[in-house]
């Protein structure tokens, strides 16, 4: 596990195209909509927290996420997690979670709490 510090960031970018949205809708037993479903945006944060920051072995304890914009299908989305607090008495890290659209408009904003190994 890497040494963690307040201010550290990790970013992932993804385009959800029509085929991916149709596949997601089929898995959910739903019809594809005109926007990227919010759970797919939330999955970007799950990916970052488990793979990049804090990384492997982390346990995702809590996520508060507010959707303030609509992500369009085919749009480049950027998900960013930033460490805002590290507990010294327990292996807990708090991170800001933000997703922006292609024009830097805010799509989702929130906070996650992750338990880190060791």
N, C-alpha and C positions, 0 to 999 in steps of 0.2 A: 504494500500500500504506500502510495506516495505521501510525502509530508504535505499536510493541508494547511492553508492560510486564508484568512479573510481576504476577499477580493479576487481569489482565483475564479476563473471562468472556463466553461466549456460550451461549445456551440455545435449544433448540427443543422444542416439544411436539407430540405426535402421538398419535392414537388409531388403532390398527389394528383395523378392524372385520371381521366375518365375510367380507364380499365381498373385501376386500384380502388376507386370509389365503388364501381359496380361489384367488384369482388367482395369488398367490405359489406355492402348492402346485402349481397347474397348470403354471406355468413350470418348476418343478423336477421335474415328473413324479412328484409325491408326493400323498399324501392330506392334507387339512387336519387339523391337530392341535387340541388344546384350549388351546394357549398360543401366544404370539407367537414365531415362530422367531428364534433369536439373530442370524442374519445381518441381519434387518430392524432389529434394535436397533443393530447395528454400523453400519448404513447411516446412522443418525441422526448418528453422529459424523463419518462421511465428509462428509455434507452440511454440518455446522457448520464443519469444518476447511477445506473448499473454498470455501464461500460467505461465511462470516461471520468466523471467527477461526482462523487468520490471514487467510484469504480467498483470492480469485482468484489463481492463479499458484502457490499452495502445492503442494508435492509431498509426499504422504503416504508416509513412509518405513517406519514401524513402528507397530504397535498391539499392546499386551498388554492383554487384556481377560478378566476373570474374572466369570463369571455366578454370582451368589450367591442369586438369587431368580427366580421365574417371573413373566413379564409376562402378564397375562390379556388375552384378546381383548376389545376394547371399553374397555379401561382407558386413562386418560390417562397417557402416559409423558412424562417430562421428561428430556431429555439435556442435559448441561452439560459444556463444556470450559473449563478454567481454565489459563492459562499459569503454569507452575511454575518454568521455567528458560529463559533465553535465552543461547545461546552467544555470546561476543563474538569468538571466533576464526573461527567459521563461521556461515553463515546457517541455524542450526538452532534450533528452538523445541521445548521439551518441554511437554506439556499433560496434566493429569489429565482423565480421561474418566469421567463417572458418569451412570448412568441410574437414575432412581427411579420408583416407581409412584405411583398416585393417593394413597396414604396415606403418602407419603414413605419407603416402605421401599426399601432398596437392591436393585436388580435386577442391575446390572453396574457394575464398578469397574475402572479401568485407567489406562494411560498411553500417549500417542501422541507420536511424534517426527515433526516436519514441517520440511521445508526451505522457507524463504521466499525469494521473489524479491528481488533487489537488496540 
